[in-house]
Structures are given as structure tokens and as C-alpha cells.
């Protein structure tokens, strides 16, 4: 009886050619690692290229440092004045985080009230809209006049800017729960707490995380704009005050150094909340389930 090779049997050849689950998983892991590397490498290369071009153009054209300083001079200024800039950075961080925490607490609680009580939303939502659409630069001087503590006034300004995205997104999320699931909960006689815990909160969580990423940056913007308006000076002040002082003294490298710290702080805030969103939603929500696509 003649032996049958794999090449003579199409069925066996197909089985041999079909990759196993382990091979598919290994390939997906390689693709994800490559994508993660590219997500870091490509922006890094682009930014490094732009900084190098900036450095070369400034040096070749002999541009004075009081017009546009070179990146190397900005970095040197940042290192030399780190004691002053670090204290200002810490003040801005505290102000931003306090405003964000207040916006989260107030926005979530008010959003729950809006979702559960119709007349609360009808009565208070227009006020929230008015606060959002009124430029903070216009109302900050009034807040600084009426609030005796400068720090409290700055905190209030930053809170106003960061509050609305949390409120609006959370309200939309609480109202976006599937009506069929609501009927199912009612059919099984779920309590209001069970409805809120197992249906409304999971429905609102993706919207809340999106609002949190927006509010994080806005709280920093509100803190900086409020401090610009206040024009405060001294040790217990933030990066905006360092920028103002440098502009008055025509210390342009110092201005760029403080501006660099503001930008880096905003980037860190966004990255932290983006990572938090992936951690919270990555295992069950489509917006963060990259590995399942």
C-alpha cells in the first residue's frame, strides 16, 4: 500500500497551512508592539527635527535672544532658574488639580441631579450654559474684586472653565442608557440604586472619561488665564506670573522656559487621563479596546 504525503492530500495541506491560535496571538502582539513603538517614535522624531531646525535657523541668522531664543538657551535658562520656576510650577499644579477635583465633584453631583430630577435640569442648566459661554477673561476681574483671597479667586476662575465639560458629558452619558435595558431592569423590579449602579453608571462612564480629558486641559488654561488677569507677583504665584514678570523685564528666554513648563504640564495631564481612560474602559468599551479590533 503506497504511503500518502501531505502534498498529495489537500485536506492535510490545509490543516498544516492554517496558523494556530498561538501564532495568531504572537502576530497580534508583534503588530501592537510595532504600533506602540511608532506612536512614540514618529512624534519624537518630528519634534526633534523641528527643534533642530529652530536651533540651526537661529544660529545661522544670528537672531538675538531677546527676539527668538534658541532651544539650547531655553533649556539652559530653565536649568539655571529651576528653583524659581519649580515653585511656580508647583503652585500651578496645585491650582489646576484643586480646580479639576472641584469640577469633578460639582459636575458629577449636578449631572446626577439633572438626570434624576427633570425640574432641576430645567432650572439650573441655563445657568451652567451662561457660565460656559461667558469668556473667563471677561468675568475674572469681577471675581478678583468680589473674592478677597486671590488664591480662592484663581481657583474659582479655573473651576468655572473646567466645570461644564464634566457636567455636560456626564448628563449625556446618564441619559444614553439603552431604553430596552431600562425596561429589563423594571421588569426584574430593580431598585433605583441597582438601576443607577449597574446601568446608568456604566453608560455614563465613557462620556465622563471623555469630559475628564477635556476638563483637565481647560482647568490648566483657566488657572493660567486667571493669573494673567490677576497680575499677581511674589513667591506664591504660578507660571503665568513668571511669564508676566519676564515680559516686563524683556527676559524672553525666561518666558519661553515658563511657557515650556506650562505646555509640558498640559501634556502630562492629558496623558495621565488618557491612560486612566484606557485602564477603566479598555476591557469592555469599544472606544478603548484597541487590541480587539
N, C-alpha and C positions, 0 to 999 in steps of 0.2 A: 504494500500500500504506500503510495507516494506521499511524502510529507507536504503540508500546505504552509507556505511562507506568509508573512504578514502582507507583503505586497500583492500576493495572489488573492487575498481576501479583503475586499473593500471595507467590510464592516469592522474588521480588526484594525485596518489602517486608520479609519475614522476615530476609533477609540484611542489609538496611540497618539493621534494628532491633537485631540481635544485637551486643552490645558486643564490641570487640576485646580481645585479651589485655592490651594496654597499658592500656586503660580499666579493666579489672578490677583490674590491679595498682595503678593510681593510686587507685582507690576503696579498696582494701585498705590502702594506705599512709595515706590520709586517716583511715580508721577507726582504725588503730593509733596514729597521732599524737594523735587525739582521746582515745582511751582512756588513752594515756600522760599526756596533759595532765590528764585528770580524776583519775588516780591520784595526782597530785601536788597538784592544786588543791583537791580535796574535803577531804582530811585537813588541809591547810594552813588552809583557811577554818574548819573545825571547831575546830582547836586555837587559832587566833587568836580566835575567838568566845568560847571558854571562858576564855582568858586575859583578854580584855577584861571579861567578866562577873566574873571573880575580882577584877580591879582595881577595878571600879565598886563591888562589894559591900563590899570592904574600906574604900574611901574614904567611901562613903555612911554606913556603920555605924560609922565611926571605930574599927575593930578595931585594938588595939595590935599593934605589930610583933612583940612577944615571944609573941603567940598565933598569928597568921597574918600574915606579911608580904605586902605587895602584890608582884606580879610585877616592877614597876619597881624596888622596893627590893632584890629578889633580884638583879636584873641589875646594879644599882649596886654591891651588895656583891661580886658576882662580879668586876667590873672592878677595884674598889678592892683586893681581896685576891688578885689574879691570880697574883702571884709565889708566894705560899704554896700556892694551890690548883693551880697548874700543876705544881709539883714533886710534889705528892701525886698528881695525875692521871698523871704520867709513871711514877711508881712502880707505880700500879695497872695501867697499861697493860703495863708490863714483866712484872709478876707474872702477869697474865692470859694474855699471849701465850706466856710460857715454860710455864705450866701446860698451855695448849692444844697447844703443839708436843709436849710430853712425852706428852700423852694421845693425840695422833695417832700418834706413833711406837709407843708401847707398845700402843695399841689395835689398830692395823693388824697389827703383827707377831704379836700374840697371836691375832688373828682368823684370820690365815693358818695358824697352827699348829693352831687349833681345826678349821679346815676340812679340813686335810690329814691330821691325826692324831686319830683318834677318842678315844683314851685321854687325850690332853692336855686335850681339852674336858671329858671326864667328870671328870677330876681337879681342874681349875682353875676351871671355870665357876661352881661353887657359891661359891668364894671371891670371885669378882667380884660375884656377886649379893649376898653379905653386905656387901661394901663399899658397894654401891649403896643398899641398903635401910636401912643404919645412918645416922641423921642426922649430918651433918658437925658440927653444933653439939655433939653428944654425944662425938665422938671427938677433936675439935680440942684440948681441954685435955690429953688424954693425949699427942697428938703434940707439943704445945708443951713438955711435960715431958721427953719422951724425946729430942727433937731439940734439940741445943744451939743451933743457928743459928735465930734467929727467922724470917729470910727463907726458909730452907730448909723450915721447918715450915709457913709460909704457902703456899709453893709446893706442898708435899705435899698440903695440905688442898684446894687448888684443883684439883690433878691428880685426886684421888680423885673429886671431883664430876663432872669433865669426861670421865673415862676410860670409863665404862660405855656412854654412847650411841655412842661411836665403835666400841667392841668389839662391842656387840650388833648394831648396824646393819650393820657390815661382815661379821660372821658370817652374818647372814641373807642379805645380798647374794651372798656367795660360794656359799651353798647353794641359791640360787634360780636357778642356771643351768639352762636347758632340758635335760631329760634326753635328748631327741631329738638336740640338738646335741652333747651329750656322746658319744652313740653314734656320731654322724657323725665326730667327732674321732678316736674309737677306730678307726673303720672305715678312716680315712685314715692311721692309725698316727702320730698327732701325738705329739710328745714332751710330758712333763709341763710343761716350760716353755711350749710353744706352747699347751697347754690352759689354763694359768694366764694367759698374756698375752692371748690372743685370745678367750677365753670367760669365764673367771672374773672377771677384772678389769672388763670392760665390764658384766657382770651386777651386780657389787658396787658400781660407781661411783655410780649414783643413790642407793643406800641409804647409802653413805658420805657423800655430799654432804648428805643429809638429817640424818644424825647430826652432821655438822660444824656445821650451823646451830644444832642444839640444844646441842652441846658448847660453842660459842662463848659463848653466854649463861650457861651453867652455870659455865664457868670464871671468869667475872666474879663471879657470885654466890658461888662458893666462895672467891674471893680476899677479897671484902668480908666474908663471914661469918667467915672465919678471922681476919681482922684485928680484927673486933669482939671475938672471943673472946680474942685475944691482948692487946687493950687497949694496944697499943704507942703510943709517943709519940716525938716528935722530928722531924728533917728527913727521914730516910729511912723515911717511912711513907706510907701511901696515903690515899685519900679517906675510907675508913671511920674512920681516926684523926681526920681533920678533923671528921667528924660527931660523934664521941665528945667531942672537946675542946669543940666548940661547945655540945653538950648540957650539959656540966659548967658552962660559963660562961653558959648561957642566952642564947647568941647564935643565936637562931632564924633570922634571915636568912642567916647563915653556914652553918647546917645545910642550909637549902634550896638554897643555892648549890652546896654539895658534892654534895647529892643530885641536883641538875640535871646536874652533870657525870657522875655515875655513870649516870644514865638516858641521856644523850646518847652516852656510850661504848658502852653496850649496844646502842643503836640503830645506831650506826656499825658495830659488829661484825656485827650481823645483816644490814645492807645490803651489807656487803662480801662476806659469804659467799653471800648471795642472788645478787649479781652474778656471783660466781665460779661458782655452780651454773648460771646461765644461760649463761655462757661455755663451760663444759665440756660441758653436756648439751644446750644449745639447738639444736644442729644435727642431733641424732639421737634424742633421747629424748622421749617424749610428755609427760613432766611439765613440760618447759620449752619445747616447740615451740608457742608461742602463735600465731605467725604462720601456722602450717599448719592451724589449726582453723577 
